[in-house]
Amino acid sequence: MASPVSVLVLGGGPDAEREVSLMSSRAVAEALASDARFTVRYEVIGRITAEELRSLPGDVVFPVLHGAFGEGGPLQDLLEADGRAYVGSGPGASRLAMDKMGTKLSAAREGVRTCPACVLNAADPACPLPLPVVVKPIHEGSSVGVHICRDEAAWRAAREAAIGDTAKHPGRVYMVESAVLGGREVTVGLLDGAALAPIEIKPATEFYDYEAKYLRDDTRYDVDPSLPGDVGKTMRRDAERLGRAMALRHMARVDFLVDRSGVPWMLEVNTIPGFTSHSLLPKAAAHAGLSFTGLCTRLVELALRDAAGPR
């Protein structure tokens, strides 16, 4: 009998989504530990160094971090230098997906519909796009720092909030994006490049914010919902096309808004989706017949498969 594969599961990180990462990473570690083929070491980290990473044992590294450091390239740079197999996209793809403007440019090049957007210039008091708009950080996830602006008063408040936030976090940059109001929020998971069934998100609140994603129990999720025409097929095709164009690896989640006329608009890409009880990639995998443990083990298998190949 072959020796068990040792998996190093990393959680935590220095970013705003640390608490979500802790929930996700614990769930992944517990799932892998339930499979006799693996031994698991679980480590909560901050802004880990190359030396600290090298000191942690494991044949495969499974990073379950959300945010700019753990998901947006810096940790992936360390993992590449470390040389071990690891789960998830490589540094370049991770940086591109964390950059919402870069992702939108990739989508536009591939013919995937995405709403007009621009970088927020705090020196200009006028809204650069017709209202309504959404103001949000370019390099954050989990709806951190998102403002919906339906009128001038909301725009002014959002601009001031963004100015104040960037004063506290000098590296943070905001964007302004045309808003799709009254649409349907739908996400498409990717597993090894193949699109899973779409999931429609129906929050009890007006906006699918951080609490609705991770803390509230009244958000509804409809797997493979009824959608007009070929919208579901279009989103799956667009998600796969974008995944290939951005060189995403192993897993990802592509978020869309379907407007009132039935047109899907790509919002953003997540290269390390959540693995909590509320999370969407595990729900889509379950619909395809893959349990939570099966999903986690499949991702480790993909990492081992690709360890000697390009990242």
C-alpha positions as CSV (number, residue, x, y, z in Angstrom):
1,M,0.0,0.0,0.0
2,A,1.4,3.4,-1.0
3,S,2.3,5.8,1.8
4,P,-0.2,8.6,2.4
5,V,0.4,11.9,0.7
6,S,1.2,14.7,3.1
7,V,-0.9,17.9,2.5
8,L,0.0,21.2,4.0
9,V,-3.2,23.3,4.3
10,L,-2.6,27.0,4.8
11,G,-5.2,29.4,6.2
12,G,-5.4,32.9,7.6
13,G,-3.3,35.5,5.8
14,P,-2.9,39.2,6.4
15,D,-5.8,40.4,4.3
16,A,-9.3,41.7,5.1
17,E,-10.8,38.2,4.4
18,R,-8.7,36.4,7.0
19,E,-11.8,35.2,9.0
20,V,-13.3,33.7,5.9
21,S,-10.0,32.0,5.1
22,L,-9.9,30.5,8.6
23,M,-13.4,29.0,8.1
24,S,-12.6,27.7,4.6
25,S,-9.1,26.3,5.5
26,R,-10.4,24.4,8.5
27,A,-13.1,22.8,6.5
28,V,-10.6,21.7,3.8
29,A,-8.2,20.3,6.4
30,E,-10.9,18.3,8.1
31,A,-12.2,17.0,4.7
32,L,-8.7,15.8,3.6
33,A,-8.0,14.3,7.0
34,S,-11.1,12.1,6.6
35,D,-9.4,10.4,3.5
36,A,-6.9,7.7,4.4
37,R,-4.8,8.6,1.4
38,F,-3.7,11.8,3.0
39,T,-2.1,13.1,6.1
40,V,-2.8,16.7,6.9
41,R,-0.9,19.5,8.6
42,Y,-2.9,22.6,9.1
43,E,-1.1,26.0,9.6
44,V,-2.5,29.4,10.2
45,I,-0.2,32.0,8.7
46,G,0.1,35.7,8.3
47,R,2.5,37.2,5.7
48,I,4.6,34.1,5.5
49,T,8.2,34.3,4.3
50,A,10.0,31.9,1.9
51,E,12.0,30.5,4.8
52,E,9.0,29.9,6.9
53,L,7.2,28.2,4.1
54,R,10.2,25.9,3.5
55,S,10.2,24.9,7.2
56,L,6.6,23.5,7.0
57,P,6.4,19.9,5.9
58,G,4.1,18.6,3.2
59,D,4.2,17.0,-0.2
60,V,1.5,19.2,-1.5
61,V,0.5,22.7,-0.4
62,F,-3.2,23.6,-0.4
63,P,-3.5,27.4,0.2
64,V,-7.0,28.5,1.2
65,L,-6.4,32.2,1.6
66,H,-8.5,35.0,0.2
67,G,-7.3,38.5,-0.6
68,A,-4.3,40.2,-2.2
69,F,-1.5,38.4,-0.5
70,G,-2.9,34.8,-0.4
71,E,-4.8,34.8,-3.6
72,G,-3.4,37.6,-5.7
73,G,0.2,36.4,-6.5
74,P,2.6,37.1,-3.6
75,L,2.0,33.7,-1.9
76,Q,2.0,32.0,-5.3
77,D,5.4,33.5,-6.0
78,L,6.6,31.9,-2.8
79,L,5.0,28.6,-3.7
80,E,6.7,28.6,-7.1
81,A,10.1,29.2,-5.5
82,D,9.4,26.5,-2.9
83,G,9.0,24.0,-5.7
84,R,6.4,21.7,-4.2
85,A,3.1,20.9,-5.9
86,Y,0.4,23.3,-4.9
87,V,-3.3,23.8,-5.5
88,G,-4.5,26.7,-7.5
89,S,-3.5,29.1,-10.2
90,G,0.1,30.3,-10.7
91,P,1.4,33.8,-9.9
92,G,0.6,35.5,-13.1
93,A,-3.0,34.2,-13.4
94,S,-3.5,35.0,-9.7
95,R,-2.4,38.6,-10.1
96,L,-4.6,39.0,-13.2
97,A,-7.7,37.6,-11.5
98,M,-7.2,39.7,-8.4
99,D,-7.1,42.8,-10.6
100,K,-10.7,43.5,-11.5
101,M,-9.8,45.9,-14.2
102,G,-7.3,43.5,-15.7
103,T,-9.9,40.7,-15.6
104,K,-12.4,42.9,-17.4
105,L,-9.9,43.7,-20.1
106,S,-9.3,39.9,-20.5
107,A,-13.0,39.4,-20.8
108,A,-13.4,42.1,-23.4
109,R,-10.6,40.6,-25.5
110,E,-12.4,37.3,-25.5
111,G,-15.8,38.8,-26.4
112,V,-17.2,38.2,-22.9
113,R,-19.6,40.9,-21.9
114,T,-18.5,43.1,-19.0
115,C,-19.8,46.4,-17.8
116,P,-17.9,49.7,-18.6
117,A,-15.5,50.6,-15.8
118,C,-12.6,52.9,-15.0
119,V,-10.1,53.6,-12.2
120,L,-11.4,56.1,-9.6
121,N,-9.4,59.4,-9.7
122,A,-10.1,61.0,-6.3
123,A,-9.0,64.4,-7.7
124,D,-12.1,64.5,-9.9
125,P,-15.3,65.2,-8.0
126,A,-17.6,64.2,-10.9
127,C,-18.6,60.6,-11.4
128,P,-16.8,59.4,-14.5
129,L,-19.7,57.2,-15.7
130,P,-23.5,57.7,-15.9
131,L,-25.3,56.8,-12.7
132,P,-26.0,54.3,-11.3
133,V,-22.5,53.0,-10.6
134,V,-20.7,50.7,-8.2
135,V,-17.5,51.9,-6.4
136,K,-15.2,49.1,-5.2
137,P,-11.6,48.3,-4.6
138,I,-9.8,46.7,-7.6
139,H,-7.9,44.2,-5.5
140,E,-10.3,43.0,-2.8
141,G,-13.0,40.3,-2.7
142,S,-15.9,39.2,-0.5
143,S,-17.7,42.6,-1.2
144,V,-15.1,44.5,0.9
145,G,-15.5,48.2,0.4
146,V,-18.4,48.0,-2.2
147,H,-20.7,51.1,-2.6
148,I,-23.8,51.2,-4.8
149,C,-24.5,54.7,-6.0
150,R,-27.9,55.4,-7.5
151,D,-27.7,59.2,-7.2
152,E,-25.3,62.0,-6.7
153,A,-25.5,62.0,-2.9
154,A,-24.6,58.3,-2.8
155,W,-21.7,59.0,-5.3
156,R,-20.3,61.7,-3.1
157,A,-20.5,59.5,0.0
158,A,-18.8,56.6,-1.8
159,R,-16.1,58.9,-3.2
160,E,-15.4,60.3,0.3
161,A,-15.3,56.8,1.8
162,A,-12.9,55.6,-0.9
163,I,-10.6,58.6,-0.3
164,G,-10.7,57.9,3.5
165,D,-10.0,54.2,2.9
166,T,-7.1,54.7,0.6
167,A,-5.6,57.2,3.1
168,K,-5.5,54.3,5.6
169,H,-4.5,51.7,3.0
170,P,-2.2,53.6,0.6
171,G,-1.8,50.7,-1.8
172,R,-5.6,50.3,-2.3
173,V,-7.1,51.5,-5.6
174,Y,-10.8,51.9,-6.3
175,M,-12.7,51.5,-9.5
176,V,-16.1,52.8,-10.8
177,E,-18.2,50.4,-12.7
178,S,-21.6,50.8,-14.4
179,A,-24.2,49.1,-12.2
180,V,-26.7,46.5,-13.3
181,L,-29.6,47.1,-10.9
182,G,-32.4,44.6,-10.5
183,G,-30.5,41.8,-12.1
184,R,-30.0,38.2,-11.1
185,E,-26.7,37.3,-9.5
186,V,-25.3,34.1,-10.9
187,T,-21.9,32.4,-10.5
188,V,-20.2,29.6,-12.5
189,G,-17.6,27.4,-10.9
190,L,-14.7,26.0,-12.9
191,L,-13.1,22.7,-12.0
192,D,-10.0,21.8,-14.1
193,G,-11.2,24.2,-16.7
194,A,-14.7,22.8,-17.1
195,A,-17.7,24.8,-16.1
196,L,-20.0,23.5,-13.4
197,A,-23.7,24.2,-13.2
198,P,-24.6,27.9,-12.6
199,I,-25.8,28.9,-9.2
200,E,-28.2,31.8,-8.7
201,I,-27.7,33.8,-5.5
202,K,-30.8,35.2,-3.8
203,P,-29.9,37.3,-0.7
204,A,-32.6,38.3,1.7
205,T,-30.9,41.8,1.7
206,E,-30.7,44.1,-1.3
207,F,-27.0,43.5,-1.7
208,Y,-25.0,40.2,-1.5
209,D,-22.6,41.7,1.0
210,Y,-20.0,40.0,3.3
211,E,-22.7,39.1,5.9
212,A,-25.0,37.6,3.3
213,K,-22.0,35.6,1.9
214,Y,-20.6,34.1,5.1
215,L,-22.7,34.9,8.2
216,R,-26.4,35.0,7.4
217,D,-28.5,31.9,6.9
218,D,-31.3,33.5,4.9
219,T,-29.5,33.7,1.6
220,R,-30.9,31.3,-1.0
221,Y,-28.9,29.4,-3.6
222,D,-30.5,27.9,-6.6
223,V,-28.3,25.4,-8.4
224,D,-28.9,25.2,-12.1
225,P,-31.7,27.7,-12.1
226,S,-34.2,28.3,-14.8
227,L,-32.7,31.1,-17.0
228,P,-34.0,32.7,-20.2
229,G,-32.9,31.2,-23.5
230,D,-29.3,30.2,-23.7
231,V,-28.1,32.4,-20.8
232,G,-26.9,29.4,-18.7
233,K,-25.1,27.9,-21.7
234,T,-23.6,31.3,-22.5
235,M,-22.2,31.9,-19.0
236,R,-20.7,28.4,-18.9
237,R,-19.0,29.0,-22.2
238,D,-17.8,32.4,-21.2
239,A,-16.4,31.1,-17.9
240,E,-14.5,28.4,-19.7
241,R,-13.2,30.8,-22.4
242,L,-12.1,33.3,-19.7
243,G,-10.5,30.6,-17.7
244,R,-8.4,29.5,-20.7
245,A,-7.5,33.1,-21.6
246,M,-6.4,33.9,-18.1
247,A,-4.5,30.6,-17.6
248,L,-6.5,29.7,-14.5
249,R,-5.7,26.4,-13.0
250,H,-7.5,23.7,-11.0
251,M,-10.4,25.9,-9.7
252,A,-12.0,29.3,-10.0
253,R,-15.4,31.0,-9.8
254,V,-16.7,33.5,-12.4
255,D,-19.4,35.8,-11.2
256,F,-22.1,37.3,-13.5
257,L,-25.1,39.6,-13.3
258,V,-27.9,38.8,-15.6
259,D,-29.8,42.1,-16.4
260,R,-33.6,42.4,-16.8
261,S,-33.4,41.8,-20.5
262,G,-31.6,38.5,-19.9
263,V,-28.0,39.6,-20.9
264,P,-25.2,38.2,-18.7
265,W,-22.4,40.5,-17.6
266,M,-19.2,39.2,-16.2
267,L,-18.2,40.8,-12.9
268,E,-15.1,39.2,-11.6
269,V,-13.1,36.0,-11.1
270,N,-12.0,34.3,-7.9
271,T,-9.1,31.9,-8.1
272,I,-9.5,30.6,-4.5
273,P,-13.2,30.5,-3.9
274,G,-14.7,30.0,-0.5
275,F,-14.9,26.5,1.1
276,T,-17.4,27.3,3.9
277,S,-20.9,26.0,4.4
278,H,-22.2,28.9,2.4
279,S,-19.7,28.6,-0.4
280,L,-20.7,28.2,-4.0
281,L,-18.0,26.1,-5.7
282,P,-18.7,23.2,-3.3
283,K,-22.4,23.5,-3.9
284,A,-21.8,23.3,-7.7
285,A,-19.5,20.3,-7.3
286,A,-22.1,18.5,-5.1
287,H,-24.7,19.1,-7.9
288,A,-22.2,17.3,-10.2
289,G,-22.0,14.4,-7.8
290,L,-18.7,15.4,-6.1
291,S,-18.8,15.6,-2.3
292,F,-17.0,18.3,-0.3
293,T,-14.3,15.8,0.5
294,G,-14.3,14.6,-3.1
295,L,-13.7,18.1,-4.3
296,C,-10.8,18.7,-1.9
297,T,-9.1,15.4,-2.8
298,R,-9.7,16.1,-6.5
299,L,-7.9,19.4,-6.2
300,V,-4.9,17.7,-4.5
301,E,-4.8,15.2,-7.3
302,L,-4.8,18.0,-9.9
303,A,-1.9,19.7,-8.1
304,L,0.1,16.5,-8.1
305,R,-0.7,15.9,-11.8
306,D,0.5,19.4,-12.8
307,A,3.5,19.6,-10.5
308,A,6.0,19.0,-13.2
309,G,4.1,21.0,-15.9
310,P,3.8,24.7,-16.6
311,R,2.1,26.9,-14.0
